[in-house]
Amino acid sequence: MSRRGLLAGGAALVASAAVGCASVQPGQAVHTWADLLADDPFYVAHRGGGRNWPEMTSYAYDQAAALPFVKALEVSFCLSADGVLVCSHEPDLSRVTGVSIQIGESAWSALAPLTVSAANTDDPAQPRRPLSRFEDVIERHIDRLVIFVEPKVSAAVEPLMSRMVALGQPERVVWKQPVNQPNFARAKQNGFATWGYVLDETSHVNRLGQFATDANIDMLGVAVTATDALTSAVTSAAAAAAAAKPVMMWPVTSVEQRARALSFGSRGLMASDIRNLPVTPL
């Protein structure tokens, strides 16, 4: 299908989503972790497509979810002072809202009026969008798409794990954290898939063999900006494990980065420019 056709189909689904709800709409495909892995490469909308729309907003996730080739979304959470799971990569909202405010020190009533800038997107003139919560994103899309979730602060681990379990759709949940974190076993016990990403840190690099053979980690990750040496080490460790594991690289924002990821054997591409990359010729 041409890019024009794909985007036209996505636009129609966006219109439907604007008046729809969390339930699956007629004609929409329903995907699972197994479905996602069947694609080679497979794509995940990083922060909902943070290069295309104000990141981690309900608006961004709706746009990404409407693209016909999208099967998975990625979202991170911090916890407000009154226990609300807020979609945000950082505890401080300065970068995305322009307001210096700590999520963990603020009630949702103080955070709700804030909006996320489009300054870092490919269309910075587009409107700002409201800051979003767990229910604005997860409950809207979990019936149909695979969701990669990550707690960005320790206080968010328990409420995020509990709420994902309560949704009762483990086949569409991937628990995502740095590879040396201790929560993968619990995630697996709850029926979730897991993705441990490797950073250029001693506690990660020196234990690559251990992580690659850990039955509680289904897939390894490495940044697309990592050195060739680190990228090769991660992909080699994943391939050498008795049960070889796929590797996903992130955040892919260009054709060149995608080509580099694929050259290292990356099966997954967590794409920030989700609107454009999957339909660009290899």
Salt bridges, closest charged atoms under 4 A:
ASP39 OD2 - LYS71 NZ 2.89
ASP40 OD1 - ARG267 NE 3.41
GLU55 OE1 - ARG47 NH1 3.32
GLU55 OE2 - ARG95 NH2 2.78
ASP62 OD1 - ARG140 NE 2.79
ASP62 OD1 - HIS141 NE2 2.94
GLU74 OE2 - LYS176 NZ 3.01
GLU90 OE2 - HIS89 ND1 3.18
GLU90 OE2 - ARG95 NE 2.95
ASP122 OD1 - ARG275 NH2 2.87
GLU135 OE2 - ARG133 NH1 3.41
GLU135 OE1 - ARG163 NH1 3.54
ASP136 OD1 - ARG133 NH2 3.16
GLU139 OE2 - ARG163 NH2 3.05
GLU150 OE1 - LYS152 NZ 3.35
GLU150 OE1 - LYS176 NZ 2.26
GLU158 OE2 - ARG186 NH1 2.93
GLU171 OE2 - ARG172 NH2 3.15
GLU201 OE1 - HIS204 NE2 3.75
ASP218 OD2 - LYS188 NZ 2.99
ASP228 OD1 - ARG260 NH2 2.75
